[in-house]
């Protein structure tokens, strides 16, 4: 039954992808279709990163209403972009280039994650102080980024606004190559982690009683999450809290909490959501809105409904 659901999702996703690539393209293989395939590649890589990082994060922290955004990775990205525009302007971004800016953004977010884990995740440390500090740092870094934004010119602020929302149009072949390499590395390294994720979902005490090195798995998992978030944020922009919608939808569709089902289901949900949003932007709203607005509208409404439902059943 679950395999049939996965096959149905895969078929629906293939239809959406075909419509996205060929609808209104006039079989223009010289420009239109290659550009759409480039955007589709960004959608696939970004969707995989968002889905995998969200489900893995919820498993490690034992909470289904949290996403990696609470750790402050995206705040580091926005602060870096605002500081770059303040200190070097658009000329500095031109000097770095698309690929250089992409790699620097990834390096900063990974450095931030390493410092956070090095400081707090020592020995058999509890996860909750890490989450609390991540939330505080998100607020502090976000506030500082807003202060920096007040110092830049209106033209540079418009550039920053474009970088602060999820978009698939700024992906370039070199950044897609770097992002694909980062994602492939996570998939290879994370394959060894997959068999123990179901045990981690049982909680810290139960996992330790079953002989699992909980602290080590936690550190490795957070390192993989940092890479996934860094890749997706640098490639398509901040994903915000859309991971809540993606992960919980995956749990519902998979009908199981086992990661062999929830992970592939979540990946297909994320890619389908992005493709559908991009189709609406291009063919319904005629670029009068953005993917970020549509996705945040859907995910924000879902999160509100989820909180109201939990409150009524409490």
Secondary structure as UniProt FT lines:
FT   HELIX           2..22
FT   TURN            23..27
FT   TURN            29..31
FT   HELIX           32..61
FT   TURN            64..65
FT   HELIX           68..71
FT   HELIX           73..120
FT   HELIX           128..149
FT   TURN            150..151
FT   HELIX           154..163
FT   TURN            169..170
FT   HELIX           173..190
FT   TURN            191..193
FT   HELIX           194..200
FT   TURN            201..202
FT   HELIX           204..209
FT   TURN            210..211
FT   HELIX           214..236
FT   TURN            240..241
FT   HELIX           242..254
FT   HELIX           259..279
FT   HELIX           280..284
FT   TURN            286..287
FT   HELIX           291..313
//
